[in-house]
């Protein structure tokens, strides 16, 4: 059983997780996230802990960012788009048990702290402004289980995790 309550976008995500794991969920109902739901997540975080497990798409990232901003210290699970898609859709409901377990085994908690990587170092690593920057970001995202993200989100997540230039350079070798 997973102790924390998992926040997902919809009922199909809940069904998929419950088909493989002994879990409880809170559904955001997609972008229709209400203040009452945020308040519920805040209360559950105090009592049992919360894992944000949202779809690897733009709406899922917007929901994740909003909840993380409103409630610091939540655990986050990420899927890569290619691991959670059909020909037309992307989401938790389409991921295999193995992929879901892998994501839940590698939770990430973001904490506000002093930057451990400067913007100059971010550029020096080739994570922005280079022809292969998106490929490098995907490699970092996969290694640290950060989910696919653009340069701005990657820079923020690296610093929220306290990752250093050396740690990132080692992965990019």
C-alpha positions, 0 to 999 in steps of 0.5 A, a space after each residue: 500500500 502507498 501511504 500517501 494520497 495520489 493527486 491525479 487529473 481524472 477518474 480514468 487515472 484513478 482506475 488505472 492506478 487502482 488496478 495495479 496498486 493499493 492507493 487512494 486518490 484525489 482527482 483535480 478534474 483536469 484544469 477545473 481545479 477548485 479552491 476546495 480541492 487545493 484545501 483538501 490536498 493541503 489537509 491531506 498533506 499534513 496528515 498522510 502526505 501527497 504525491 502529485 502524479 499528473 499527465 505529462 502534457 501542458 495541462 498536467 504541468 499547469 496543474 502541477 505548477 499551481 499545486 506545488 506553488 500553493 502547497 510546498 513540499 509535495 512529492 512529485 512523480 513524473 512520466 515521460 510522454 512516450 511512456 504514457 501515450 496512445 496514437 491520440 492521447 497522453 496520460 497516466 491512464 495509458 501507462 503500463 504497470 512497470 512505467 507507473 511503478 518506476 515513476 512512483 519509486 522515484 519521487 521528487 520533492 521540490 524545495 525553495 532554496 538558494 540556486 545551486 546552478 547559475 544561468 551561465 552554468 546552465 548555458 555552459 552545460 548546453 541545456 539551453 540555446 544549443 541545437 541539441 539542448 532539448 536532447 540534453 534536457 531529456 537525458 537529464 529529465 530521464 536520469 533525475 525523473 523530472 518529466 519532460 520540460 522546457 529550458 525554464 522549467 528544467 532550470 527551475 527544477 534543477 535548482 529546486 532539487 539542489 543539483 550541482 553543475 558536477 552532477 549534471 555534467 556527469 550525466 551528460 558525459 
